[in-house]
Amino acid sequence: MDSIRKKIDGFEKNQQQDLHVVVSEIRSSTDKRSMQLWIMGITIVLIVIVSFYFIRKDYQKIMTQNEILSFHSALLKNISDVIISTDTAFNIIDWNEEAEHIFEYKKEVVLGKYLFDIIQIQNETSTIQQFTESLKNGKSWRGSLGYLNKKNHELILDFSSSVIVNNKGKIIGTISVISDITLQSKSQQQLLELSRKLETDIAEKIEKLTQTNIDLKDTRERFYIIANATNECLWDWDINTNKIWGNNAYLQLIEKRDDEHINYEDFVKQINVDDQTKIANAFNKALEKKETQFVTTFYFNTIEGSVKIFLSKSYILYDETGNPKRCLGGLTEDRK
């Protein structure tokens, strides 16, 4: 009985061991499968992320290019200058709104037409030839052309044209920026005519001034000759600078040279004291009444010690504000 129980216990133990082995194998197989599925899932997620990144990048690139094209289109539409593109044969392939406004042709009408069949330039055959030859040779061109519009008004147009090349350097067309400079050109012409007129006027005035200066020089020379020939003492007092000019008779009276600075004090210091006051009062009275002349007599003490009596006739000159600027006159000796 005991032997039978031992056999049964041994059998059960073996069965349990076999069951553990099977369970372990199942668990191992399940773990491997799970790992494979996990790795596969991660791989799929990475593929999706990378694909999304490149798709998004391409989308952004496409959107950026579209934005650039939209920006360029809006720029060409709103720019205040005429923008015209042509192919290498100068047939129009683009024509902005300002071109429609200036030349009065719609875009759909001019596309494919020769540029200078639409823009008919006045008497500029040689200039048009220079334009086309320069661009055909890959050079830019700049110049002004006269255009007669549908209303028979002449416009002055400033052309700035260049060639368009592809990434291989081949010329594939041209682009021209055109500005209406009619007003500026007319203004410049008016300024030029005004400048010429001013030059003529200035030349005439210079000639007149030159002649006037010659006449003044002659008059001054005659004045000095007469002033120095007379026996009367002539003088001219600049009140602002306190400087006196005198003729030869005046200089001899006060014993000064013509190159010396003479002021009012140099003259009145030799006049009798009472007469100094009388002259000052007469001068101030004339200023108060805005009079232009006054007459006085005075005793003058010469350096030799003699006394002379003079009749003084004085004239006052006022500036534009009414202030005295000069006083001049003559002294006549009373020999009675």
C-alpha positions as CSV (number, residue, x, y, z in Angstrom):
1,M,0.0,0.0,0.0
2,D,2.8,2.3,0.9
3,S,4.6,1.4,-2.4
4,I,1.5,2.2,-4.4
5,R,1.1,5.6,-2.6
6,K,4.8,6.4,-3.3
7,K,4.3,5.7,-7.0
8,I,1.2,7.9,-7.1
9,D,3.1,10.7,-5.3
10,G,5.9,10.4,-7.7
11,F,3.6,10.5,-10.7
12,E,1.9,13.7,-9.3
13,K,5.2,15.3,-8.7
14,N,6.4,14.6,-12.3
15,Q,3.1,15.9,-13.6
16,Q,3.5,19.2,-11.7
17,Q,7.1,19.5,-13.0
18,D,5.9,19.0,-16.5
19,L,3.2,21.5,-16.0
20,H,5.7,24.1,-14.7
21,V,7.9,23.5,-17.8
22,V,4.9,24.0,-20.1
23,V,3.8,27.2,-18.3
24,S,7.4,28.5,-18.4
25,E,7.6,27.8,-22.1
26,I,4.3,29.5,-22.7
27,R,5.3,32.5,-20.7
28,S,8.7,32.7,-22.6
29,S,6.9,32.5,-25.9
30,T,4.4,35.1,-24.9
31,D,7.1,37.5,-23.7
32,K,9.0,37.1,-27.0
33,R,5.8,37.8,-29.0
34,S,5.0,40.8,-26.8
35,M,8.5,42.2,-27.4
36,Q,8.2,41.7,-31.1
37,L,4.9,43.4,-31.1
38,W,6.2,46.3,-29.0
39,I,9.2,46.7,-31.3
40,M,6.9,46.6,-34.3
41,G,4.7,49.2,-32.7
42,I,7.6,51.5,-31.9
43,T,8.9,51.1,-35.5
44,I,5.5,52.0,-37.0
45,V,5.2,55.1,-34.7
46,L,8.7,56.2,-35.7
47,I,7.9,55.7,-39.4
48,V,4.7,57.8,-39.0
49,I,6.5,60.6,-37.1
50,V,9.3,60.8,-39.7
51,S,6.8,60.7,-42.6
52,F,4.8,63.4,-40.9
53,Y,7.9,65.5,-40.4
54,F,8.9,65.3,-44.1
55,I,5.3,65.8,-45.3
56,R,5.0,68.8,-43.0
57,K,8.3,70.2,-44.2
58,D,7.3,69.8,-47.9
59,Y,3.9,71.4,-47.1
60,Q,5.6,74.3,-45.4
61,K,8.0,74.7,-48.4
62,I,5.0,74.7,-50.7
63,M,3.2,77.2,-48.6
64,T,6.3,79.4,-48.4
65,Q,6.6,79.3,-52.2
66,N,2.9,80.1,-52.5
67,E,3.3,83.0,-50.0
68,I,6.3,84.3,-52.0
69,L,4.3,84.1,-55.2
70,S,1.3,85.8,-53.6
71,F,3.6,88.5,-52.2
72,H,5.3,89.1,-55.6
73,S,1.9,89.2,-57.2
74,A,0.5,91.7,-54.7
75,L,3.7,93.8,-55.1
76,L,3.5,93.9,-58.9
77,K,-0.2,94.7,-58.6
78,N,0.2,97.7,-56.2
79,I,3.6,99.1,-57.3
80,S,3.3,102.7,-58.7
81,D,5.7,102.0,-61.6
82,V,4.9,100.1,-64.8
83,I,6.3,96.6,-64.9
84,I,6.4,94.8,-68.2
85,S,8.0,91.4,-69.0
86,T,8.8,90.1,-72.4
87,D,10.3,87.0,-74.0
88,T,13.5,87.2,-76.0
89,A,11.6,88.4,-79.0
90,F,10.2,91.3,-77.0
91,N,6.7,89.8,-77.0
92,I,4.8,90.8,-73.9
93,I,4.3,88.0,-71.3
94,D,3.3,90.1,-68.3
95,W,1.7,93.6,-67.9
96,N,0.8,95.0,-64.5
97,E,-2.1,97.3,-63.6
98,E,-0.1,100.5,-63.8
99,A,0.8,99.5,-67.3
100,E,-2.9,99.3,-68.1
101,H,-3.4,102.7,-66.5
102,I,-0.5,104.5,-68.4
103,F,-0.9,102.8,-71.8
104,E,-4.7,102.3,-71.7
105,Y,-4.5,98.6,-72.8
106,K,-5.8,95.7,-70.8
107,K,-3.4,92.8,-70.0
108,E,-5.4,90.3,-72.0
109,V,-5.2,92.5,-75.1
110,V,-1.4,93.0,-75.1
111,L,-0.2,89.5,-74.1
112,G,1.9,88.0,-76.9
113,K,2.1,91.3,-78.8
114,Y,5.4,92.9,-79.8
115,L,6.3,95.5,-77.1
116,F,6.8,98.5,-79.4
117,D,3.6,97.7,-81.4
118,I,1.8,98.5,-78.2
119,I,4.1,101.3,-76.9
120,Q,4.5,103.4,-80.0
121,I,7.4,105.7,-79.3
122,Q,7.6,109.0,-81.1
123,N,10.5,109.5,-83.6
124,E,12.8,107.2,-81.6
125,T,13.7,104.4,-84.1
126,S,17.4,104.6,-83.3
127,T,16.7,104.6,-79.6
128,I,14.5,101.5,-79.9
129,Q,17.3,99.8,-81.8
130,Q,19.7,100.6,-79.0
131,F,17.2,99.2,-76.5
132,T,16.7,95.9,-78.3
133,E,20.4,95.4,-79.2
134,S,21.6,96.1,-75.6
135,L,19.1,93.5,-74.1
136,K,19.9,90.9,-76.8
137,N,23.5,91.2,-75.8
138,G,22.7,90.7,-72.1
139,K,23.2,94.3,-71.1
140,S,20.8,96.5,-69.2
141,W,19.4,99.7,-70.8
142,R,18.3,103.0,-69.3
143,G,16.8,106.0,-71.1
144,S,13.9,108.3,-71.6
145,L,11.4,108.0,-74.5
146,G,8.4,110.1,-75.7
147,Y,5.1,108.3,-75.9
148,L,1.8,109.7,-77.4
149,N,-1.2,108.2,-75.6
150,K,-4.7,107.6,-77.0
151,K,-5.7,111.2,-75.9
152,N,-2.9,112.5,-78.0
153,H,-1.0,113.7,-74.9
154,E,2.8,113.2,-75.0
155,L,4.3,111.4,-72.0
156,I,8.0,111.3,-71.1
157,L,8.7,107.7,-69.9
158,D,11.9,106.6,-68.1
159,F,12.8,103.0,-69.0
160,S,15.1,100.8,-66.8
161,S,15.3,97.4,-68.5
162,S,17.3,94.3,-67.8
163,V,17.4,90.7,-69.0
164,I,16.1,87.6,-67.2
165,V,18.3,84.6,-67.1
166,N,17.7,81.0,-65.9
167,N,19.9,79.0,-63.5
168,K,22.1,78.1,-66.5
169,G,22.8,81.7,-67.3
170,K,20.7,81.6,-70.5
171,I,18.6,84.7,-71.4
172,I,14.9,83.8,-71.3
173,G,13.3,87.2,-71.4
174,T,13.4,90.9,-70.3
175,I,11.8,93.0,-67.6
176,S,11.3,96.8,-67.8
177,V,10.5,99.2,-65.0
178,I,8.9,102.3,-66.5
179,S,8.1,105.6,-64.8
180,D,6.1,108.5,-66.0
181,I,8.5,111.5,-65.6
182,T,6.4,113.9,-67.7
183,L,5.9,116.4,-64.8
184,Q,9.5,116.1,-63.6
185,S,10.8,116.6,-67.2
186,K,8.6,119.7,-67.8
187,S,9.6,121.1,-64.4
188,Q,13.3,120.6,-65.3
189,Q,12.7,122.3,-68.6
190,Q,11.0,125.2,-66.9
191,L,13.8,125.4,-64.3
192,L,16.4,125.3,-67.2
193,E,14.6,128.1,-69.0
194,L,14.3,130.1,-65.7
195,S,18.0,129.5,-65.0
196,R,18.9,130.8,-68.5
197,K,16.7,133.8,-68.0
198,L,18.3,134.5,-64.6
199,E,21.7,134.2,-66.1
200,T,20.8,136.7,-68.8
201,D,19.2,139.0,-66.2
202,I,22.2,138.7,-63.9
203,A,24.6,139.4,-66.7
204,E,22.7,142.5,-67.7
205,K,22.6,143.7,-64.0
206,I,26.3,143.0,-63.6
207,E,26.9,145.1,-66.7
208,K,24.7,147.9,-65.4
209,L,26.4,147.7,-61.9
210,T,29.8,147.8,-63.6
211,Q,28.8,150.9,-65.5
212,T,27.2,152.3,-62.3
213,N,30.5,151.7,-60.4
214,I,32.4,153.4,-63.2
215,D,30.0,156.3,-63.0
216,L,30.3,156.4,-59.2
217,K,34.0,156.3,-59.4
218,D,34.0,159.2,-61.9
219,T,31.5,161.1,-59.7
220,R,33.6,160.5,-56.6
221,E,36.8,161.6,-58.3
222,R,35.0,164.8,-59.5
223,F,33.7,165.3,-55.9
224,Y,37.2,165.0,-54.4
225,I,38.6,167.3,-57.0
226,I,36.0,170.0,-56.3
227,A,36.1,169.4,-52.5
228,N,39.8,169.9,-52.4
229,A,39.8,172.8,-54.7
230,T,37.4,174.9,-52.6
231,N,38.5,177.0,-49.7
232,E,35.5,175.9,-47.6
233,C,36.1,173.2,-45.0
234,L,33.9,170.2,-45.9
235,W,33.3,167.4,-43.5
236,D,31.3,164.1,-43.2
237,W,30.7,162.6,-39.7
238,D,29.7,158.9,-39.5
239,I,27.7,159.0,-36.2
240,N,27.8,155.2,-35.7
241,T,31.5,154.9,-36.0
242,N,32.3,158.4,-34.8
243,K,34.7,158.9,-37.7
244,I,35.0,162.2,-39.7
245,W,36.2,162.6,-43.2
246,G,37.4,166.1,-44.2
247,N,38.7,167.8,-47.3
248,N,42.1,169.4,-47.5
249,A,40.9,172.7,-46.1
250,Y,39.3,170.9,-43.1
251,L,42.4,168.8,-42.4
252,Q,44.6,172.0,-42.5
253,L,42.3,173.7,-40.1
254,I,42.6,171.0,-37.4
255,E,46.1,170.1,-38.5
256,K,45.5,166.4,-39.3
257,R,46.6,164.1,-42.1
258,D,44.1,162.4,-44.3
259,D,45.4,159.0,-43.1
260,E,44.7,159.8,-39.4
261,H,41.5,158.7,-37.6
262,I,39.5,161.9,-36.8
263,N,36.5,161.8,-34.5
264,Y,34.0,164.4,-33.3
265,E,36.0,165.2,-30.2
266,D,39.1,166.1,-32.2
267,F,37.1,168.8,-33.9
268,V,34.9,170.3,-31.0
269,K,37.8,170.5,-28.5
270,Q,39.1,173.5,-30.4
271,I,35.7,175.3,-30.4
272,N,34.9,177.9,-27.7
273,V,33.3,176.1,-24.7
274,D,30.1,178.2,-24.9
275,D,29.8,177.5,-28.6
276,Q,30.2,173.7,-28.0
277,T,27.0,173.8,-25.9
278,K,25.3,175.9,-28.5
279,I,26.2,173.5,-31.3
280,A,25.1,170.4,-29.2
281,N,21.7,172.1,-28.5
282,A,21.1,173.0,-32.1
283,F,22.0,169.4,-33.1
284,N,19.6,167.8,-30.5
285,K,16.8,170.2,-31.4
286,A,17.1,169.2,-35.0
287,L,17.0,165.5,-34.1
288,E,13.9,166.0,-31.9
289,K,12.0,167.6,-34.8
290,K,13.5,165.1,-37.3
291,E,14.9,168.1,-39.2
292,T,17.5,167.5,-41.9
293,Q,19.6,170.7,-41.4
294,F,20.6,173.3,-38.9
295,V,22.9,176.4,-39.0
296,T,25.2,177.7,-36.3
297,T,28.2,180.1,-35.8
298,F,31.1,179.5,-33.5
299,Y,34.5,180.7,-32.4
300,F,37.4,178.3,-33.3
301,N,40.7,178.3,-31.6
302,T,43.6,177.5,-33.9
303,I,46.7,175.7,-32.8
304,E,48.7,178.9,-33.6
305,G,46.7,180.7,-31.0
306,S,44.4,182.8,-33.3
307,V,40.6,182.8,-33.1
308,K,38.5,182.4,-36.2
309,I,34.7,182.7,-36.7
310,F,32.9,180.1,-38.8
311,L,29.4,179.8,-40.2
312,S,28.5,176.1,-40.1
313,K,25.8,174.6,-42.4
314,S,25.0,171.0,-41.3
315,Y,22.9,168.3,-42.9
316,I,21.5,165.2,-41.1
317,L,20.9,161.9,-42.8
318,Y,18.5,159.4,-41.2
319,D,18.3,155.6,-41.7
320,E,15.1,153.6,-42.6
321,T,14.2,153.4,-38.9
322,G,14.4,157.2,-38.4
323,N,17.7,157.2,-36.5
324,P,20.5,159.6,-37.5
325,K,23.4,157.9,-39.2
326,R,25.5,160.8,-40.7
327,C,25.9,164.5,-40.3
328,L,27.8,166.5,-43.0
329,G,28.3,170.0,-44.0
330,G,30.6,172.9,-44.6
331,L,32.4,175.6,-42.6
332,T,32.7,179.1,-44.1
333,E,35.1,181.5,-42.3
334,D,33.6,184.9,-41.5
335,R,36.3,187.4,-42.3
336,K,34.4,190.5,-41.2
